[in-house]
Amino acid sequence: MWDVSSSTVVPSSADQNFARWGLPDGAQVRLGKGSISDIAYSPDGTRLAVASSIGVWLYDPLTGTEVALLTGHTAPVNTVAFSSDGDMLASGSNDETVRLWDAASGQLKAIFKGPPAPINSVAFSPDGSTLASASPNYYNSIWLWDVDSGERKMILEGHTRSVLSVAFPSDGNTLASGSQDGTIRLWDANTGESQATLEGHARDVFSVAFSPDGRTLASGSQDGTIRLWNVDNGLEKATLAGHTSRLDTVVTYSVSKDGQSQVTHRVQGGWVYSVAFSPDGKTLASGSEVGTVRLWDVDTGQSLATLEGHTSSVYSAVFSVAFSPDGKTLASGSQDGTIRLWDAGTGEPQAIIDGHRSSFHPVAFSLDGSMLASGSHDNAIRLWDMTSGRLLATLEGHTAWVNSMAFSPDGSMLASGSQDKIVHLWDTVGGRLLATLAGHTAWVNSMAFSPDGSMLASGSQDKIVHLWDTVSGQSRATLEKHTDRVNSVVFSPDGHILASRNEDGNIQLWDVGNSQLRATLASWAHAMVFSPDGSTLATGSGDGMTRLWDVGSGQLKAALEGTLGWDVISVAFSPDGSMLASGDRNDDIRLWDMDSGQLLTTLWHREDVRSVTFSPDGGTLASGSDDRTIRLWDVDSGQLKATLEGHTGGVNLVAFSPDGSRLASWSGDGTILLWDMSPYITPLNLSKAIHASPLPTQTGLLANFPNPFNPDTYIPYQLHAPAHVRLTIYDVRGALVREIDVGYRTAGQYLTSTNAAHWDGRDHRGQRVASGVYLYRLQAGPVAHVRKMVLIK
């Protein structure tokens, strides 16, 4: 039936920041475009529609630029199709609806609500009067809709498993459907009667396509073959098996917990996800599981070309192929996050439309909230501006997937650990590789900077934690007494203790100063966090318990009982340490009083609670869930303040900006959203927010940023007590270069460019100094510290 309760607006030509297009209410910026599932050319060739996990993107295929984003579906979009006159665009989604859009304006015209099941495929009849949609699960049916009235015309039933694809021929009298039952069915599109069942495929039929004259049907299958069928008599004309003969894709899997034992598997091309005829009917294109596109001669069945360009990995499947109306260009959409345009005659690449990665993994936020780093299966790291959503830099150097990342406290460095067993240190300002830290013998799973930024801890599947000097790049210590691969590492707030969590759930507490093991905590932990004062470690466990450990003694202080048997997967302390929040797989959030250990209240989602975090003022709790929502809770009353909806996948992580004015959410839909918190939270003055945190337990001088630098640098520090602060700079021979009187400062952290000390690279005469190593000394009352920095011109 007709339903136009939701719509979208096509951006004006002046609005080129697509990071702000089609945002849900309350969101300010979106990072990422969502993963690709289908593509379709408009009949005039001026638009390319892309079905993605967040909506339907429209591109200009000649320039590769974004034209519009059509939003409204509440789950990933699986399929798109243009009407033959190009006036309408249909999209089908996991939200169990088909939406009709005006292709020119992008306005929503109608929503068709069929069976309570995802929509796998849609197709218009040639005259545009009928729309077919295919559904899976128990329904295994095809629904035919009257486009003008929005009424259902008929339901075609006969397949015994999910229907994955539908297609009309040029005369519109027949409908073809491919199914998980391994068959293709031909239906009379006017009466709904089954005309023929085409059998031959051994597994799922992912794609069906008619030749332009309607006499030949092509089908692509999970059995690795493409079959050509005679539509008139239902007989098989040819089997194209080129994809299954490819043996040059090698994938290595880890099969042991320590990452040492591996198996190398030669992938045999495998599944054929998509097929499409050229407009003249002479060529067939097919897209496969391993990222290749093949062109076939329809008359002879011979392979004409293999187009290789999509990332050669297990994350490069080509889900969709489409010829331009003039037949000169072939588009292929892949799991590697790209749409590639090829010269259909020569097979040469023409252009790449990028940005549709299937996920951001892992992610890391800078301490000041200004930057975000994201990894992906292309082995690259991307740095994003969290205000504008602009891509700042792409860091390339790893040869395998990046598993973990961490920003230094001052944001000047990013550390990345990879399945290539290497740790890289990057300059976030210039995007340069600063150091390569080699020492692990298996995947690097986790890392953390010490609070003063002088040290980096990295945990690996080799059951070892390395402590690295971030200035020299040398290993300071190797911590080897782990019982399983190390999945997480975190420093205590004063930097004296390191906690490392193993795959088996045990946690080791290490003395950073002497590298000695202080305690092993049998916690069965999925999550851990230090209290703000560093005296307590909270762990969320697989038995439904949240445990509190005394960091000094390693003894269990309390066991807070949740729902037994349901994993506690997220924990967070309030800024003042008076409360603890825990989220579990039973969809619950629990707030605990830390003085008494009593349960204060129980809050809820509809699915697993992946992340909990307190606002900087401690008054609001944010929670992210697999139910695709973020919920904001009033901490004092336990009342729900707001539910933020807009993600089409589960929410893995939520994080507040330092002043509480924004909330970032990272989702499995391949995007990160930045939300405006002003309706719910009064933002803190940044300096007040810094001082609202627990005071540093010691006065310290931190690593300058950037470092190396040219021409100037910032020098962060922290004060345990109020003091008059003076910085003195020397050359390596000890000669005085410059004195900087910072003045009286209250206790707190001075970590950002807005409040750290600043050196402009000049001596006391105002002259620029030469390249070299310099020493800088902090004098704060009776306390003095010295560090090194490097000026490179």
HELIX and SHEET records of a PDB file:
HELIX    1   1 PHE A   18  ARG A   20  5                                   3    
HELIX    2   2 HIS A  243  SER A  245  5                                   3    
HELIX    3   3 LEU A  686  ALA A  692  1                                   7    
SHEET    1   A 4 ALA A  27  LEU A  31  0                                        
SHEET    2   A 4 ILE A 672  ASP A 676 -1                                        
SHEET    3   A 4 ARG A 662  SER A 667 -1                                        
SHEET    4   A 4 VAL A 651  PHE A 656 -1                                        
SHEET    1   B 4 ILE A  36  TYR A  41  0                                        
SHEET    2   B 4 LEU A  48  SER A  52 -1                                        
SHEET    3   B 4 VAL A  56  ASP A  60 -1                                        
SHEET    4   B 4 THR A  65  LEU A  70 -1                                        
SHEET    1   C 4 VAL A  77  PHE A  82  0                                        
SHEET    2   C 4 MET A  88  SER A  93 -1                                        
SHEET    3   C 4 THR A  97  ASP A 102 -1                                        
SHEET    4   C 4 LEU A 108  LYS A 113 -1                                        
SHEET    1   D 4 SER A 121  PHE A 124  0                                        
SHEET    2   D 4 THR A 130  ALA A 134 -1                                        
SHEET    3   D 4 SER A 141  ASP A 146 -1                                        
SHEET    4   D 4 ARG A 152  GLU A 157 -1                                        
SHEET    1   E 4 VAL A 163  ALA A 167  0                                        
SHEET    2   E 4 THR A 174  SER A 179 -1                                        
SHEET    3   E 4 THR A 183  ASP A 188 -1                                        
SHEET    4   E 4 SER A 194  GLU A 199 -1                                        
SHEET    1   F 4 VAL A 205  PHE A 210  0                                        
SHEET    2   F 4 THR A 216  SER A 221 -1                                        
SHEET    3   F 4 ILE A 226  ASN A 230 -1                                        
SHEET    4   F 4 GLU A 236  LEU A 240 -1                                        
SHEET    1   G 2 THR A 249  SER A 254  0                                        
SHEET    2   G 2 GLN A 262  VAL A 267 -1                                        
SHEET    1   H 4 VAL A 272  PHE A 277  0                                        
SHEET    2   H 4 THR A 283  SER A 288 -1                                        
SHEET    3   H 4 THR A 292  ASP A 297 -1                                        
SHEET    4   H 4 SER A 303  GLU A 308 -1                                        
SHEET    1   I 4 VAL A 318  PHE A 323  0                                        
SHEET    2   I 4 THR A 329  SER A 334 -1                                        
SHEET    3   I 4 ILE A 339  ASP A 343 -1                                        
SHEET    4   I 4 PRO A 349  ILE A 353 -1                                        
SHEET    1   J 4 VAL A 363  PHE A 365  0                                        
SHEET    2   J 4 MET A 371  GLY A 375 -1                                        
SHEET    3   J 4 ILE A 381  ASP A 385 -1                                        
SHEET    4   J 4 LEU A 391  LEU A 395 -1                                        
SHEET    1   K 4 VAL A 402  PHE A 407  0                                        
SHEET    2   K 4 MET A 413  SER A 418 -1                                        
SHEET    3   K 4 ILE A 422  ASP A 427 -1                                        
SHEET    4   K 4 LEU A 433  ALA A 438 -1                                        
SHEET    1   L 4 VAL A 444  PHE A 449  0                                        
SHEET    2   L 4 MET A 455  SER A 460 -1                                        
SHEET    3   L 4 VAL A 465  ASP A 469 -1                                        
SHEET    4   L 4 SER A 475  LEU A 479 -1                                        
SHEET    1   M 4 VAL A 486  PHE A 491  0                                        
SHEET    2   M 4 ILE A 497  ASN A 502 -1                                        
SHEET    3   M 4 ASN A 506  ASP A 511 -1                                        
SHEET    4   M 4 GLN A 516  ALA A 522 -1                                        
SHEET    1   N 4 ALA A 525  PHE A 530  0                                        
SHEET    2   N 4 THR A 536  SER A 541 -1                                        
SHEET    3   N 4 MET A 545  ASP A 550 -1                                        
SHEET    4   N 4 LEU A 556  GLU A 561 -1                                        
SHEET    1   O 4 VAL A 568  PHE A 573  0                                        
SHEET    2   O 4 MET A 579  ASP A 584 -1                                        
SHEET    3   O 4 ASP A 588  ASP A 593 -1                                        
SHEET    4   O 4 LEU A 599  TRP A 604 -1                                        
SHEET    1   P 4 VAL A 609  PHE A 614  0                                        
SHEET    2   P 4 THR A 620  SER A 625 -1                                        
SHEET    3   P 4 THR A 629  ASP A 634 -1                                        
SHEET    4   P 4 LEU A 640  GLU A 645 -1                                        
SHEET    1   Q 3 GLY A 700  LEU A 701  0                                        
SHEET    2   Q 3 TYR A 717  LEU A 719 -1                                        
SHEET    3   Q 3 GLY A 748  TYR A 750 -1                                        
SHEET    1   R 2 THR A 713  ILE A 715  0                                        
SHEET    2   R 2 ALA A 757  TRP A 759 -1                                        
SHEET    1   S 4 LEU A 736  ARG A 745  0                                        
SHEET    2   S 4 ALA A 723  ASP A 731 -1                                        
SHEET    3   S 4 GLY A 772  ALA A 780 -1                                        
SHEET    4   S 4 VAL A 783  LEU A 791 -1                                        
END                                                                             
